[in-house]
Amino acid sequence: MKSKDLEKALTAFLSERSGEDVTVTGFVRMAGGASRAIYGFDARIGDEEHSLVLRMDAMSPALQAQSRDEFALLGVARERGVTVPRVYWDGDQSAGLGSKFFIMDRVRGEAIARKLLRDDAYAATRECLPEELARELARIHAIPVSDERLVFLESLSVAGPTEEVARYIDVLDALGGGHPQPVLRFVARWLAHNAPTPTSRALVHGDFRIGNIMFDEQGLTSVLDWELAHFGDSMEDLGWLCVRAWRFGVDDQPVGGLCDRERLFEAYEREGGVSVDPAAVRYWEILGNWKWAVMCVMQAGRRNDGSYPDIELAAIGRRIADSEWEALSLLEEDLRSAG
């Protein structure tokens, strides 16, 4: 659908939903959004000026339910104090935009991790961000799983980490190009036999990491990318945040290149999070590094089989060894701590 046609349909939709005269300006496709088409625009709705974002589902039928689900999830999260954009309206194909969509506030800030970790302009942000990340996670995990608006997450939640490992092994078998991958197989066996028992069932963001937040010179401005949200063990989010790939070269600071794990855990508990089980977080961190390694295998496989011959995928494939090394190092730490 051409941008001009999309803008016209959007204007008509906003006029109908708001009951006001609407003028849309500055309509432009924004970067990002692997599973969404994202557009930014300004809208005068009656006498009020708004800076907004239109998020549209991809045209794949498998994704047709996601937009409405994310709309509901963001609304619940904002009610519970999580720093996310305000959402206004959602719609389906009948609105004339070509797919399901929703409209939300455009949030100020930046999302590029390397700028966060290197630019002098964000020095103050780097200092306050660990506590802000802990606050956001504590609030996410406090959202009641009984909220009927989140019932759709029941079908997206795997039974536990053992089932998650089995699912990724199937992916490795299918897309690994026939390579034996001995390190990944070894770590998978450890993961399958050492899964922790969760102390509670929580709403898990599923992809909470540096790169999926927005920030400015004062601190965090939004938590992004809720597509992998599910019900599960709250320690999963803490472990995923510590995965080596999200440190972007600042490897001596495990929490996103910002601080050590202890500072995150203390802040999380102080902000009202459940008691942290360091052993469970370490398990999820090992699982996170292992999952990322399998994802790298998948991406390299797409390049090597010719289905998507992109040099970036080849570069991602070269990162498998980093994640294997990190997973083995964490396993060694686990053995030491066990005596």
Summary of the structure (lengths in Angstrom):
residues: 339
radius of gyration: 21.0
end to end distance: 61.7
largest distance: 69.9
contacts: 1048
relative contact order: 0.11
helix: 51%
strand: 16%
